[in-house]
Amino acid sequence: MNMDMMKTEGTLYRPPLEAKTFLLQVTAGCTHNKCRFCNMYRDKSFHMIDEDIVRYNLREGKRVADIYQRPVQRIFLMDGDVFSLSADRLEEKVKLIRQYMPQIETFTMYAAVRSIQTKTDDELLKLRALGVNDLYIGYETGLDDVLSKMNKGSDLADSITQAERLNRAGINHNALMILGLAGKGRGAESGEAAAKLINRIKPKVTRLTTLSVFPGSDLEKDVKEGRFEEAGEKEILTEEKIILENVILDDMYLWASHVLNSTPLAGYMGKDRDRMIKSIEEDIEDMDEELFRKTFRRQHL
C-alpha cells in the first residue's frame, strides 16, 4: 500500500524482507535510542501514536485491500520499538487491528533483547497465540565488548537467554547482525563469534548488513576522533565468509542483499551455502580496496 495515503510521523524504517507487507505505525521512536552506530530515531522521542490515527490508517488499509480483493494476512508494526509495549498493550493493539483486518495471521515488528526481558514466559506464549511472530531482533555481534562499546543496552548472555525463551514460546525471530562492527583487525574473531551466537540462538532468518558510519551518529564522532577504525572491505567479506562456513543451521535462511552489502547474497544455509561462499571468495580475490573506497558509499539506509 502507498504510505502517502497514511498519516505517519517521522521517517519510517522496515526490514527489506517486509517490502510487500502492510505497514502500520503504532509507536514513534525508540525507548533506548543510544546505540552508537544508529541515527534512525534521533529526530523523535518514544511515544505511542494516537489511537484515532491508528484507526484512520487501518480504515485506509482495509479500503485499499478491499478494492484489490487482497485481504491483509501479515502486518509489520512500526516504529523501532513496538515490542517494548507491555504484553497487555500489545494484546490491545492486536485486537484493535483485527477489528479491521480479521484475516491477519502474523504480527511482526522490531524487538530489542531488553524488551523481551520485560515479558514473562506466559506472556510470550499468549502473544504467540495472538499471532505475534517473526520478530526482528538486533543482536548485532557475538562479541560482548563490542556490544558494550556500542552501547547496545544488553550483553551476550542476555541475547542468548532471551532468544532461547522465544524459541520455547514458539516465536520465530530474525537475527540482525552487523559485519564490521568490531572494527579493523577483528573481522575473523567477529565472524567466529557471530557464527557461534547464531548456532546457539537458532533464528529462522539471519540478516547480515555491513556497518555504515551514518552522519550524526555517535560512531561518526568516534571515527573522527580516532576511537574507532573501520575495517577494509576484504576483512568484512572474510568475516562474512567465516560466518557462512561455521553456521550449522541448514534450514536457516541467510539474507545479505541490503544496499549496504557489497556482495549480495541470499539462500538457505544447507543447499545454498557452497554457492554463497564461492561468490564471496571470488569478490575477495577481485577486491581492489582503493577503487572500492572511491566508488562504493555507505551513507544512508
C-alpha positions as CSV (number, residue, x, y, z in Angstrom):
1,M,0.0,0.0,0.0
2,N,1.2,3.5,-0.8
3,M,2.3,5.1,2.5
4,D,1.4,8.5,1.1
5,M,-2.2,7.7,2.0
6,M,-1.4,7.1,5.6
7,K,-0.9,9.5,8.5
8,T,2.6,8.8,9.8
9,E,5.2,10.5,12.0
10,G,8.8,11.0,11.1
11,T,11.0,8.8,8.9
12,L,9.8,5.2,8.9
13,Y,12.0,2.1,8.6
14,R,11.1,-1.5,7.9
15,P,13.1,-4.6,7.1
16,P,13.8,-5.2,3.4
17,L,12.2,-8.6,3.6
18,E,8.9,-6.9,4.6
19,A,8.7,-4.9,1.3
20,K,5.3,-6.3,0.4
21,T,3.9,-6.4,4.0
22,F,1.2,-3.9,5.2
23,L,2.9,-1.4,7.5
24,L,1.2,0.2,10.5
25,Q,2.8,2.8,12.8
26,V,1.6,2.3,16.4
27,T,4.6,3.9,18.2
28,A,7.2,6.5,17.3
29,G,10.9,6.4,18.1
30,C,13.0,4.0,20.2
31,T,13.0,3.6,24.0
32,H,16.8,3.2,24.1
33,N,18.0,5.4,21.2
34,K,21.6,5.3,22.5
35,C,23.3,2.7,20.2
36,R,26.5,4.5,18.9
37,F,26.1,3.2,15.3
38,C,22.5,4.2,14.9
39,N,20.9,7.5,13.8
40,M,17.5,6.2,12.8
41,Y,15.4,7.7,15.6
42,R,17.4,10.8,16.7
43,D,14.6,13.1,15.4
44,K,11.9,11.9,17.8
45,S,11.4,10.6,21.3
46,F,9.5,7.4,22.1
47,H,5.7,7.6,22.4
48,M,2.5,5.9,21.3
49,I,0.6,7.0,18.2
50,D,-2.9,8.4,19.0
51,E,-5.5,5.6,18.6
52,D,-7.6,7.8,16.3
53,I,-4.7,8.0,13.8
54,V,-4.1,4.2,14.1
55,R,-7.8,3.6,13.3
56,Y,-7.7,6.0,10.4
57,N,-4.8,4.2,8.9
58,L,-6.5,0.8,9.5
59,R,-9.6,2.1,7.7
60,E,-7.4,3.3,4.7
61,G,-5.6,0.0,4.6
62,K,-8.8,-2.0,4.7
63,R,-10.4,0.2,2.0
64,V,-7.4,-0.4,-0.4
65,A,-7.3,-4.1,0.4
66,D,-11.0,-4.4,-0.4
67,I,-10.6,-2.6,-3.7
68,Y,-7.9,-5.1,-4.8
69,Q,-9.6,-8.0,-3.1
70,R,-6.4,-8.9,-1.2
71,P,-7.1,-9.4,2.5
72,V,-4.2,-8.4,4.7
73,Q,-2.6,-11.5,6.3
74,R,0.6,-10.1,7.5
75,I,1.3,-6.8,9.2
76,F,4.6,-5.1,10.3
77,L,4.1,-2.8,13.3
78,M,6.4,0.3,13.4
79,D,8.4,2.2,14.8
80,G,11.6,0.7,16.1
81,D,10.5,-0.5,19.5
82,V,6.9,-1.6,19.4
83,F,7.7,-4.8,21.4
84,S,8.7,-2.6,24.3
85,L,5.0,-2.1,25.0
86,S,3.6,-4.3,27.8
87,A,2.0,-7.6,26.8
88,D,-1.4,-6.2,27.7
89,R,-0.9,-3.2,25.4
90,L,0.3,-5.4,22.6
91,E,-2.8,-7.6,23.0
92,E,-4.9,-4.4,22.8
93,K,-3.2,-3.4,19.6
94,V,-3.7,-6.9,18.0
95,K,-7.4,-6.9,18.9
96,L,-7.9,-3.4,17.6
97,I,-6.2,-4.3,14.3
98,R,-8.3,-7.4,13.9
99,Q,-11.4,-5.4,14.1
100,Y,-10.5,-4.1,10.7
101,M,-8.4,-6.9,9.3
102,P,-9.6,-10.2,10.9
103,Q,-7.6,-12.3,8.4
104,I,-4.2,-11.3,9.7
105,E,-2.2,-14.3,10.7
106,T,1.2,-12.7,11.6
107,F,2.0,-9.6,13.5
108,T,5.7,-8.8,13.1
109,M,7.9,-6.0,14.4
110,Y,11.3,-5.0,15.5
111,A,12.1,-6.1,19.1
112,A,15.1,-5.5,21.3
113,V,16.6,-8.0,23.7
114,R,15.7,-5.8,26.6
115,S,12.0,-5.7,25.6
116,I,11.8,-9.4,25.6
117,Q,13.1,-9.4,29.1
118,T,10.1,-7.5,30.3
119,K,7.7,-10.3,29.3
120,T,7.0,-13.4,31.3
121,D,7.1,-16.8,29.7
122,D,3.3,-17.0,29.9
123,E,3.0,-13.6,28.3
124,L,5.3,-14.7,25.4
125,L,3.1,-17.8,24.9
126,K,0.0,-15.6,24.9
127,L,1.5,-13.2,22.4
128,R,2.4,-16.1,20.1
129,A,-1.2,-17.4,20.3
130,L,-2.4,-14.0,19.3
131,G,-0.2,-14.2,16.1
132,V,2.9,-12.2,17.3
133,N,5.7,-13.9,15.4
134,D,8.8,-13.4,13.2
135,L,10.3,-10.7,15.4
136,Y,13.3,-8.8,14.1
137,I,16.0,-8.5,16.7
138,G,19.2,-6.6,16.6
139,Y,21.7,-8.9,18.1
140,E,24.4,-7.1,16.1
141,T,27.5,-9.1,17.2
142,G,28.7,-12.1,19.1
143,L,31.3,-10.1,21.0
144,D,30.5,-8.8,24.4
145,D,33.0,-5.9,24.5
146,V,31.6,-4.6,21.2
147,L,28.1,-4.6,22.5
148,S,29.3,-2.6,25.4
149,K,31.3,-0.1,23.3
150,M,28.4,0.4,21.0
151,N,26.1,1.0,24.0
152,K,23.6,-1.7,22.9
153,G,21.9,-1.9,26.2
154,S,22.2,-5.7,26.5
155,D,25.0,-8.2,26.6
156,L,25.7,-11.6,25.0
157,A,24.2,-13.6,27.9
158,D,21.0,-11.5,27.6
159,S,20.9,-12.2,23.9
160,I,21.2,-16.0,24.3
161,T,18.7,-16.2,27.2
162,Q,16.0,-14.1,25.5
163,A,16.4,-15.9,22.2
164,E,16.0,-19.3,24.0
165,R,12.9,-18.0,25.7
166,L,11.4,-17.0,22.3
167,N,12.2,-20.4,20.9
168,R,10.5,-22.2,23.8
169,A,7.4,-20.0,23.2
170,G,7.4,-20.9,19.5
171,I,8.1,-17.3,18.4
172,N,10.3,-17.2,15.3
173,H,12.9,-14.5,15.3
174,N,15.1,-12.9,12.6
175,A,18.7,-12.2,13.8
176,L,20.1,-8.9,12.6
177,M,23.9,-8.9,12.6
178,I,26.3,-6.1,11.5
179,L,29.5,-7.0,9.6
180,G,32.5,-4.8,10.5
181,L,31.0,-3.6,13.9
182,A,34.1,-4.8,15.8
183,G,36.4,-2.5,13.7
184,K,39.6,-3.1,11.9
185,G,41.7,-6.1,12.7
186,R,38.9,-8.1,14.4
187,G,37.0,-9.5,11.4
188,A,37.9,-13.1,11.9
189,E,37.3,-13.0,15.6
190,S,33.9,-11.3,15.0
191,G,32.9,-13.9,12.3
192,E,33.6,-16.8,14.6
193,A,31.7,-15.2,17.5
194,A,28.8,-14.4,15.2
195,A,28.5,-18.0,13.9
196,K,28.7,-19.3,17.5
197,L,25.9,-17.0,18.6
198,I,23.7,-17.8,15.6
199,N,24.1,-21.5,16.2
200,R,23.1,-21.0,19.8
201,I,20.1,-18.8,19.3
202,K,18.7,-20.6,16.2
203,P,17.0,-17.8,14.3
204,K,14.6,-18.6,11.4
205,V,16.4,-15.9,9.4
206,T,19.8,-14.2,9.8
207,R,20.1,-10.8,8.1
208,L,23.7,-9.6,7.6
209,T,24.3,-5.9,6.9
210,T,27.6,-4.0,6.7
211,L,28.5,-1.3,9.1
212,S,28.0,2.2,7.9
213,V,29.2,5.3,9.8
214,F,26.0,7.3,9.5
215,P,26.1,11.1,9.7
216,G,25.1,12.3,13.1
217,S,25.7,9.0,14.9
218,D,28.0,8.8,17.9
219,L,30.1,6.4,15.9
220,E,30.8,9.1,13.3
221,K,32.3,11.1,16.2
222,D,34.4,8.1,17.3
223,V,35.8,7.7,13.9
224,K,36.7,11.4,13.5
225,E,38.4,11.4,16.9
226,G,40.3,8.2,16.4
227,R,38.5,5.9,18.8
228,F,37.2,3.6,16.0
229,E,38.9,2.5,12.8
230,E,36.8,0.9,10.1
231,A,37.6,-2.5,8.7
232,G,38.5,-2.7,5.0
233,E,36.2,-4.5,2.6
234,K,38.3,-7.6,2.3
235,E,38.2,-8.0,6.0
236,I,34.5,-7.5,6.1
237,L,33.9,-10.1,3.3
238,T,36.3,-12.5,5.2
239,E,34.2,-12.1,8.3
240,E,31.1,-12.9,6.3
241,K,32.8,-16.0,4.8
242,I,33.7,-17.3,8.2
243,I,30.0,-16.9,9.3
244,L,28.9,-18.9,6.3
245,E,31.5,-21.6,6.9
246,N,30.6,-22.1,10.6
247,V,26.8,-21.7,10.9
248,I,25.4,-25.3,11.1
249,L,21.7,-24.5,10.8
250,D,20.9,-25.9,7.4
251,D,17.2,-24.7,7.5
252,M,18.2,-21.2,8.3
253,Y,17.7,-18.6,5.6
254,L,20.5,-16.1,5.3
255,W,19.8,-12.7,3.7
256,A,22.7,-10.3,2.9
257,S,21.4,-8.2,0.0
258,H,21.0,-4.9,1.6
259,V,22.2,-1.7,-0.2
260,L,25.0,-1.7,2.4
261,N,26.3,-5.1,1.3
262,S,28.9,-5.1,-1.5
263,T,28.2,-8.8,-2.3
264,P,24.5,-9.5,-2.4
265,L,23.7,-13.0,-1.0
266,A,20.5,-14.9,-0.2
267,G,19.8,-18.6,0.4
268,Y,19.4,-21.4,2.8
269,M,22.5,-22.5,4.7
270,G,22.1,-26.1,3.7
271,K,21.5,-26.2,0.0
272,D,22.9,-22.7,-0.9
273,R,26.0,-22.5,1.4
274,D,28.6,-23.5,-1.1
275,R,27.3,-21.1,-3.8
276,M,27.3,-18.2,-1.4
277,I,30.8,-19.0,-0.1
278,K,32.1,-19.2,-3.7
279,S,30.6,-15.8,-4.5
280,I,32.3,-14.2,-1.5
281,E,35.6,-15.9,-2.3
282,E,35.5,-14.5,-5.9
283,D,34.8,-11.0,-4.6
284,I,37.6,-11.2,-2.0
285,E,40.0,-12.3,-4.8
286,D,39.0,-9.5,-7.1
287,M,38.7,-6.7,-4.4
288,D,40.6,-3.5,-5.1
289,E,40.3,-1.7,-1.8
290,E,41.3,1.7,-3.1
291,L,38.9,1.6,-6.1
292,F,36.1,0.3,-3.8
293,R,36.5,3.2,-1.4
294,K,36.2,5.6,-4.3
295,T,33.1,4.0,-5.9
296,F,31.0,2.5,-3.1
297,R,29.4,4.7,-0.5
298,R,27.6,3.7,2.7
299,Q,25.9,6.8,4.0
300,H,22.2,6.1,4.4
301,L,19.8,3.2,4.6
